[in-house]
Amino acid sequence: MPQKVILDVDTGTDDAVALMCAALHPALELVAATTVNGNVAVEYCTDNTLRVFDHIGKSIPVYEGMAKPLLRKDFPIPRSQTTTPLIHGNALPIPEATSRPHDENAVDFLVDYYLSADGPDTILVPVGPLSNVGAALQREPRLAERIPAIVLMGGSHAIGNTTPSAEFNIWADPEAARVVFLSGVRSITVVPLDATHEAVVSLEECQQLRALGTPAAEAAAVFIEKRIEGYRITHAEYADATNTPVHDALAVLSIIDPAVLRKVAEIYGDVETTGELTIGRTVFDLYHRLQKAPNMRVALGADRERFVALLMETLARTA
């Protein structure tokens, strides 16, 4: 039987690829998508998610979630003034959605779903800021026992993409991330930038995606090319790049094939929520300095060839 998953997304370009992978691969059953403020404002995240499902011909329930972090007041303004328009844009360049989101709020849906009979069989896959998930765990602490596993894209050990030390998803709502990390959910796998920056897709591979001729593969080629161009402009280290990370897709595909992740360690992890220069930094205790019991698995590398092959295989499928 396919593994049930729920994706919690802030749908820009890489979330869109992740959603298509989760919706199309026969090893997964995408139960629903919940949206959260992040790459773009939450209403655009919801619209983009609906666009993706309509484009590939899949009917998946979508629930709109939090428009603000749990506590912070300085978001989303900083993100909207930086890289979003160039890497993501408000609206994905595919046809407008004809479907509509469900009326129930995403946080309410997550609480209700994981308290239901289906909850303990469904992996939760957050690939945006953790506001929805943190709020759900705060509202209903029993979810820590009901969620069988969380596989999230976020954080970093050696790479920052919003500050010198913080990755965007964690920086955007560090208090929510800390709630999730310390929740007691029995299986948490973190796929940080250290891994995703090894899971890159090239311009040449975008042409291979186009040649597959499916709606998903053609859309992915457009999204990834937009990412490459955006990274060239916004990231000095990518000024001459011909490839780009597709962060969120790596987290999803690791559920299908765990071997796409490398350098996986069971460690204690936490989030800095107060440091002026380090707020949003994920602290991965790789050398067990704190002598605390592990609360997560963290992947610090990826098998690029294996990742790209699985991405191609998945996006070659149709609904």
Secondary structure, 3 states (H helix, E strand, C coil): CCEEEEEEECCCHHHHHHHHHHHHCCCEEEEEEEECCCCCCHHHHHHHHHHHHHHHCCCCCEEECCCCCCCCCCCCHHHHCCCHHHHCCCCCCCCCCCCCCECCCHHHHHHHHHHCCCHHHEEEEECCCCHHHHHHHHHCCCHHHHCCCEEEECCCCCCCCCCCCCCHHHHHCHHHHHHHHCCCCCCEEEECHHHHCCCEEEHHHHHHHHHHCCHHHHHHHHHHHHHHHHHHHHCHHHCCCCEEECHHHHHHHHHHCHHHEEEEEEECEEECCCCCCCCCCEEECCCCCCCCCCCEEEEEEECHHHHHHHHHHHHCCCC
